[in-house]
Amino acid sequence: MVAGMCVGAVAAAVFAAGAAGTHGYEMRTDAQFAPPTAFVPSAAVTYDMGLVPAASWIEVSQRDEELGPTTVGLKVTGFVPGHAYGVQVHEKPCGADPAAAGGPYRHEPATEADPGDAGNEVWLDFTADARGAGEAMARHDWGFRRGEASSVVVQDAPGAKGARVACFTVPFGWTTV
């Protein structure tokens, strides 16, 4: 199990690094959620197993076109059918404490008191279908700054107001322009 997780993480990193260069950046990574106290740690951490059950799955992708837009995609399975979730890209990696991921990534920095919006942040809100699956996509004309986008945080409600119920550390790429 640990070897499989390591191989998956290495494959995602190699895929991401191999796709970078003069033609843009492309990355896709996935994981199964586990509680922060799990014997085998995961890059995907659930803080509320009632809303994000252990072993539910998440995939995040990023595509940056050379000197063009950035597209971030999200797919999940195993979530609560019919529930509406909020998902945002955050500044820091996940940790045992939901607050470890820091604040949401913002293209134009603002104060934490600012409620944020989908134009200045990456929002991937979705409602799980009857099977507990969901997906979302966000596209912006800007890219991430180096080292400032490190995770996606799942919230118990859409928008920027929900409580953090899960987190997934993601190797986002950045633009050099």
C-alpha positions, 0 to 999 in steps of 0.5 A: 500500500505504501509502495503504491502511494509512493509510486503514484506520488512519484509518477504525478511529480514526474508527469508534472515536471516532464510536461513543464517547459516552453509549451505550458504546464500540465499536471494530474494527481489523485489520492484516497482520503484518510483521517490525519491519524491514519497509520498510512498517511495520505496527501488527502486528509479528511477531517469529517468522515460523515461528509468526506468518508475515508477511502473516498477519492479525489483527482486534481488537474492543472493545465497552463497554456504557454502565455495563456489561461490556467485551467484547474479540474476536480473529480471526486467519488465516494462523497455524500450523494446530493450534498453541495460542497465548496472547494478552493485552492489554498496557499499551504499544504494540508496538515492534521489541523484544518487550518494548516492549509492557510488561506485561499490562493488569491491572484490579487492579494487581499486581506483575510477579512475579504470574503473573496470571489471566484474571479480572484480565487480558484473555486471548484464547487460541486454537488455530489450526484446520486453515486457520490461523484462530482466534478468541477473546472475553473479557468482563469487568465492568470497563473499561480505564483511560485510556492503560493498554491499548495492544496485544495480545501473541501468545505461543507458548503459552496462559496467561501463560507463553509467549514473545512472538512477535507484537504488534498496537497497538490503539486501545482505549477506556476507561471514565470511571466 
